[in-house]
Amino acid sequence: MTKFTCPACENESIPLKHKYAMGYWMTRRCGECDSLIANHAIILGVLSFAYLWNLLFFVGLAQFGESLHYLGYMAVIWIILDIINVKYVPLMVIRGR
């Protein structure tokens, strides 16, 4: 299973499940050094805006365009945003050891 590097102790101790949860404004503790870590807040704010825009835009198109294929577009873009969130948003230490 994929592990991500803790910014405090530099060990690969963050599982994929925890990194994904941190994309939704949650914090986790490192299993090695017990530091409190989270995703970078500014980048996460931009991604949260993209999630919201994706949801409102494509649901609006589906509602007013009366075609449900827009919801498929929304799902594809949501998955792309999740991949960006997990792979490219850096972690930061909130409280060290």
PAMILO-825812 format. One record per residue (C-alpha): x, y, z; residue number from 1. Coordinates in Angstrom, 2 decimals, decimal comma, always signed. Layout:
<nodes>
u:v:w:num
X:Y:Z:NUM
...
</nodes>
This chain:
<nodes>
u:v:w:num
+0,00:+0,00:+0,00:1
+1,19:+3,52:-0,76:2
+2,68:+5,48:+2,12:3
+3,45:+9,18:+2,24:4
+6,34:+10,91:+3,97:5
+5,74:+12,67:+7,28:6
+7,09:+16,24:+7,09:7
+8,31:+16,11:+10,71:8
+10,27:+12,85:+10,89:9
+10,76:+12,20:+7,14:10
+9,57:+8,56:+7,49:11
+7,03:+7,02:+5,13:12
+4,39:+6,55:+7,80:13
+1,21:+8,15:+6,42:14
-1,12:+5,59:+4,77:15
-3,18:+6,45:+1,70:16
-6,42:+6,34:+3,72:17
-5,17:+9,05:+6,10:18
-3,80:+11,23:+3,29:19
-7,17:+11,02:+1,52:20
-9,01:+11,99:+4,73:21
-6,71:+14,98:+5,21:22
-7,99:+16,26:+1,87:23
-11,30:+16,96:+3,62:24
-9,83:+19,28:+6,27:25
-9,02:+16,54:+8,78:26
-5,81:+16,12:+10,76:27
-3,93:+12,94:+11,54:28
-1,04:+11,91:+13,77:29
+2,11:+10,38:+12,39:30
+2,52:+6,77:+13,48:31
+6,27:+7,22:+13,99:32
+6,78:+10,59:+15,71:33
+3,21:+11,40:+16,90:34
+3,24:+14,84:+15,21:35
-0,10:+16,36:+14,23:36
-0,13:+16,84:+10,46:37
-2,54:+18,14:+7,82:38
-2,62:+19,13:+4,17:39
-1,37:+22,60:+3,30:40
-4,28:+24,92:+4,09:41
-3,98:+27,46:+1,26:42
-3,74:+24,82:-1,46:43
-6,53:+22,86:+0,18:44
-8,70:+25,99:+0,16:45
-8,21:+26,38:-3,59:46
-9,07:+22,71:-4,13:47
-12,16:+23,03:-1,93:48
-13,33:+25,89:-4,13:49
-12,76:+23,67:-7,19:50
-14,81:+20,86:-5,60:51
-17,65:+23,28:-4,86:52
-17,52:+24,83:-8,33:53
-17,55:+21,36:-9,90:54
-20,58:+20,35:-7,88:55
-22,63:+23,50:-8,45:56
-21,73:+23,96:-12,12:57
-22,47:+20,45:-13,32:58
-25,55:+19,93:-11,15:59
-26,84:+23,25:-12,50:60
-26,17:+22,12:-16,06:61
-27,94:+18,83:-15,39:62
-30,90:+20,65:-13,88:63
-31,33:+23,37:-16,50:64
-30,07:+21,42:-19,49:65
-32,29:+18,48:-18,54:66
-29,57:+15,98:-19,37:67
-27,94:+13,66:-16,87:68
-24,72:+13,17:-18,81:69
-23,40:+16,29:-17,05:70
-23,36:+14,29:-13,81:71
-20,94:+11,87:-15,48:72
-18,67:+14,81:-16,33:73
-18,91:+15,92:-12,72:74
-17,85:+12,47:-11,48:75
-14,83:+12,39:-13,81:76
-13,66:+15,84:-12,71:77
-14,26:+14,92:-9,05:78
-11,98:+11,89:-9,43:79
-9,32:+14,07:-11,08:80
-9,54:+16,54:-8,18:81
-9,19:+13,65:-5,71:82
-6,05:+12,44:-7,49:83
-4,58:+15,95:-7,39:84
-5,53:+16,21:-3,73:85
-3,81:+12,96:-2,73:86
-0,74:+13,08:-4,96:87
+0,23:+16,75:-5,12:88
-0,97:+18,63:-2,02:89
+1,94:+18,76:+0,44:90
+1,63:+17,91:+4,11:91
+2,54:+20,33:+6,89:92
+3,19:+19,92:+10,60:93
+0,65:+21,58:+12,85:94
+2,18:+20,48:+16,15:95
+5,56:+18,78:+16,38:96
+6,62:+16,05:+18,77:97
</nodes>
